Amino acid sequence: MQVEYINGLGIYRAFHSGYQRLLEKRDYLNKINFYPVPDGDTGTNLASTFSSIADSLKAERSVNKVLGSMAEAVLEGARGNSGIIVAQFISGLKRESEGMDKMHMRDFSQAAERASRYTYAAVSDPVEGTILTVIKDWAAALNNLSARAANVSELFREALRYAEKSLEKTKTVLEENRRAGVEDAGASGFVAFLSGLNAFIVEGIR
């Protein structure tokens, strides 16, 4: 099926798929947590942040209702720098989906890129080579690819490749990660979430 629209149930199910993948990576993320300080809690903080959403999220057909529920939960439950950034991005998506029960993939992609800019503006001192950069690159890829992608599955599959390339680059941007030879932990957590999200999406959003 050539699905071109995203609805609330699709976001609900895709989120839970992504959340489970993030949980699987929690200990690894803690292990590679060197920036901004090597306190080994990025995986735990991200898992807690996403758990706050999972615990309160309800299945709804409306995109805006689901994103609104996510935004409300995550603003209260965000933990750590990466969790706060995720919260700002979700809040931006909620704002950009105002009044929409479903979104064409092009509209969602544009909303994601605008939400990325909103996230940057909300951070007092944006640092490249972190989760911020990967969110920006993934959202930009969605927007750029949406004009030619045949369906939602193709769009998200191709955009994930850009996010993975962006993640790989985080190994060389910040001195802390260069010395350790690892990618940024927050960025790695976001890509883990995206890979789980894609595992659902490639089967088709309904």
Backbone torsions as a table, in degrees:
resi	resn	phi	psi	omega
1	MET	NA	131.2	-178.6
2	GLN	-86.9	74.8	-176.2
3	VAL	-76.4	123.9	-179.0
4	GLU	-114.6	-5.1	-177.1
5	TYR	-115.4	150.0	177.3
6	ILE	-114.8	129.1	177.0
7	ASN	-119.0	178.2	-175.5
8	GLY	-63.9	-38.5	179.5
9	LEU	-64.6	-36.7	177.7
10	GLY	-63.4	-44.1	179.1
11	ILE	-64.8	-41.8	179.2
12	TYR	-57.9	-49.8	-176.9
13	ARG	-71.2	-40.4	179.1
14	ALA	-64.7	-39.0	178.6
15	PHE	-58.9	-47.1	-177.5
16	HIS	-64.9	-34.5	176.0
17	SER	-64.8	-43.8	177.6
18	GLY	-65.6	-39.7	179.5
19	TYR	-60.4	-43.8	179.5
20	GLN	-63.1	-39.9	178.9
21	ARG	-65.2	-39.0	177.5
22	LEU	-62.3	-43.0	179.4
23	LEU	-59.5	-36.5	179.5
24	GLU	-64.9	-25.7	-177.0
25	LYS	-98.9	1.9	-172.0
26	ARG	-55.5	-49.9	-177.3
27	ASP	-65.3	-38.1	177.8
28	TYR	-63.0	-43.0	179.9
29	LEU	-62.9	-39.6	175.8
30	ASN	-61.3	-39.4	-176.8
31	LYS	-66.0	-35.6	-176.7
32	ILE	-98.3	15.1	-178.8
33	ASN	-79.9	96.9	179.2
34	PHE	-115.0	-18.5	-179.2
35	TYR	-121.9	140.0	-0.5
36	PRO	-77.3	-23.0	173.9
37	VAL	-137.7	148.5	-177.2
38	PRO	-80.5	67.3	-176.7
39	ASP	-100.5	3.2	170.7
40	GLY	60.4	35.8	-178.0
41	ASP	-128.7	7.9	-177.4
42	THR	-62.4	-43.5	178.6
43	GLY	-62.0	-43.7	178.9
44	THR	-63.7	-43.0	-179.5
45	ASN	-65.8	-43.1	179.0
46	LEU	-66.5	-41.3	178.4
47	ALA	-61.1	-41.3	178.5
48	SER	-65.7	-40.6	178.7
49	THR	-60.9	-48.9	-179.2
50	PHE	-71.6	-29.8	176.6
51	SER	-63.3	-35.8	179.0
52	SER	-62.0	-31.8	176.4
53	ILE	-74.9	-49.5	-176.0
54	ALA	-58.2	-35.8	-176.4
55	ASP	-69.6	-23.4	-175.4
56	SER	-118.1	-8.5	-174.6
57	LEU	-72.6	134.2	177.5
58	LYS	-116.8	148.6	178.9
59	ALA	-72.1	120.8	178.4
60	GLU	-135.8	150.3	177.8
61	ARG	-77.7	-24.5	-176.6
62	SER	-81.1	126.5	175.1
63	VAL	-57.5	-49.0	-175.1
64	ASN	-65.7	-35.1	178.1
65	LYS	-66.5	-42.3	179.6
66	VAL	-66.7	-47.0	178.9
67	LEU	-64.6	-34.0	177.0
68	GLY	-65.2	-42.2	177.0
69	SER	-64.2	-40.3	178.0
70	MET	-63.9	-45.9	-177.3
71	ALA	-63.4	-42.5	-179.7
72	GLU	-63.7	-43.6	-177.8
73	ALA	-68.6	-42.7	-173.5
74	VAL	-75.1	-28.9	177.2
75	LEU	-65.7	-30.1	177.3
76	GLU	-85.3	-30.1	-171.8
77	GLY	-105.9	2.9	-178.0
78	ALA	-63.4	138.1	179.6
79	ARG	-130.2	135.5	176.5
80	GLY	74.8	170.7	-178.3
81	ASN	-60.0	-47.1	-178.2
82	SER	-65.4	-38.0	178.4
83	GLY	-63.7	-39.8	178.8
84	ILE	-66.1	-38.1	178.0
85	ILE	-65.4	-43.6	176.0
86	VAL	-59.0	-41.8	-180.0
87	ALA	-61.0	-42.1	179.3
88	GLN	-65.6	-39.2	179.7
89	PHE	-65.3	-44.6	178.7
90	ILE	-64.2	-39.2	177.1
91	SER	-62.4	-37.8	176.4
92	GLY	-64.7	-41.1	177.3
93	LEU	-62.8	-41.5	178.6
94	LYS	-60.9	-45.0	-179.4
95	ARG	-63.2	-39.0	-177.1
96	GLU	-77.2	-11.7	179.8
97	SER	-103.9	12.8	-175.0
98	GLU	-50.8	126.3	175.6
99	GLY	79.2	5.8	-176.3
100	MET	-104.3	127.1	174.3
101	ASP	-86.3	-30.5	173.1
102	LYS	-144.8	159.4	-176.8
103	MET	-132.3	132.4	170.1
104	HIS	-64.1	150.1	-176.2
105	MET	-58.8	-30.0	177.2
106	ARG	-68.7	-40.4	178.8
107	ASP	-66.1	-41.2	178.4
108	PHE	-63.8	-41.1	-179.0
109	SER	-63.8	-42.1	177.0
110	GLN	-65.5	-38.8	178.1
111	ALA	-63.0	-39.2	179.9
112	ALA	-64.3	-41.3	-179.7
113	GLU	-68.3	-39.3	176.8
114	ARG	-66.2	-37.4	177.8
115	ALA	-65.1	-33.7	176.3
116	SER	-63.5	-43.4	178.3
117	ARG	-65.0	-38.3	177.4
118	TYR	-61.3	-40.1	-179.5
119	THR	-64.8	-44.4	177.5
120	TYR	-59.1	-43.4	-177.9
121	ALA	-65.9	-27.0	-177.5
122	ALA	-82.4	-14.7	-179.4
123	VAL	-93.9	126.0	-174.1
124	SER	-67.0	-33.0	-178.6
125	ASP	-138.2	78.9	-176.5
126	PRO	-62.4	133.2	-179.5
127	VAL	-117.7	124.7	178.2
128	GLU	-77.2	158.8	-177.1
129	GLY	84.4	17.0	-179.2
130	THR	-125.2	-169.8	177.9
131	ILE	-57.1	-31.2	178.2
132	LEU	-57.8	-45.6	-178.5
133	THR	-64.5	-42.3	-177.9
134	VAL	-68.4	-39.9	175.2
135	ILE	-59.9	-45.3	-180.0
136	LYS	-60.7	-47.1	-177.2
137	ASP	-68.2	-37.2	177.5
138	TRP	-66.4	-45.8	-179.2
139	ALA	-64.3	-40.1	178.1
140	ALA	-64.7	-39.3	178.2
141	ALA	-64.2	-43.3	176.6
142	LEU	-55.3	-48.9	-177.1
143	ASN	-64.7	-42.0	-179.3
144	ASN	-69.1	-37.0	-176.6
145	LEU	-81.8	-21.4	-171.8
146	SER	-64.1	-24.1	-178.9
147	ALA	-72.2	-23.8	-176.6
148	ARG	-119.9	-8.6	179.1
149	ALA	-67.3	140.4	-176.8
150	ALA	-77.6	-27.3	-176.4
151	ASN	-161.1	176.7	-177.4
152	VAL	-63.1	-41.7	-179.1
153	SER	-59.8	-47.1	179.7
154	GLU	-63.2	-42.2	-178.7
155	LEU	-58.8	-51.6	-175.9
156	PHE	-72.8	-32.4	177.1
157	ARG	-63.3	-44.8	-179.5
158	GLU	-71.5	-38.4	179.8
159	ALA	-65.2	-33.6	178.0
160	LEU	-60.7	-36.4	179.4
161	ARG	-61.9	-38.1	177.5
162	TYR	-67.6	-38.8	178.0
163	ALA	-64.2	-39.3	179.5
164	GLU	-66.5	-39.3	176.5
165	LYS	-65.5	-40.7	178.4
166	SER	-62.9	-41.1	178.1
167	LEU	-61.2	-44.1	-179.3
168	GLU	-58.2	-37.9	-179.3
169	LYS	-67.1	-22.9	-178.9
170	THR	-66.8	-12.7	177.2
171	LYS	-67.6	-18.8	-172.4
172	THR	-118.2	-3.2	-174.2
173	VAL	-83.8	-51.1	-176.9
174	LEU	-97.1	140.3	-176.8
175	GLU	-58.1	-39.8	-178.6
176	GLU	-59.7	-41.8	-179.2
177	ASN	-77.2	-33.7	176.5
178	ARG	-61.3	-45.4	-178.9
179	ARG	-63.3	-39.6	-177.6
180	ALA	-83.3	-17.7	-179.3
181	GLY	70.3	32.9	-178.2
182	VAL	-129.9	160.8	174.6
183	GLU	-76.3	165.5	176.7
184	ASP	-64.9	133.5	-174.7
185	ALA	-65.7	-44.6	179.7
186	GLY	-63.1	-42.9	178.2
187	ALA	-63.5	-39.9	178.6
188	SER	-63.4	-38.3	177.5
189	GLY	-64.7	-40.3	179.5
190	PHE	-65.8	-40.4	179.0
191	VAL	-68.6	-34.8	174.4
192	ALA	-60.5	-44.0	176.8
193	PHE	-60.4	-44.7	179.9
194	LEU	-62.7	-37.6	-179.1
195	SER	-66.6	-37.2	175.3
196	GLY	-69.3	-40.1	176.1
197	LEU	-58.2	-43.6	179.0
198	ASN	-65.4	-33.0	179.6
199	ALA	-58.8	-32.5	174.4
200	PHE	-81.2	-45.3	-173.4
201	ILE	-61.8	-36.4	-177.4
202	VAL	-64.5	-15.3	176.1
203	GLU	-88.6	-5.5	175.3
204	GLY	104.9	127.4	175.6
205	ILE	-87.1	129.3	179.9
206	ARG	-125.4	NA	NA
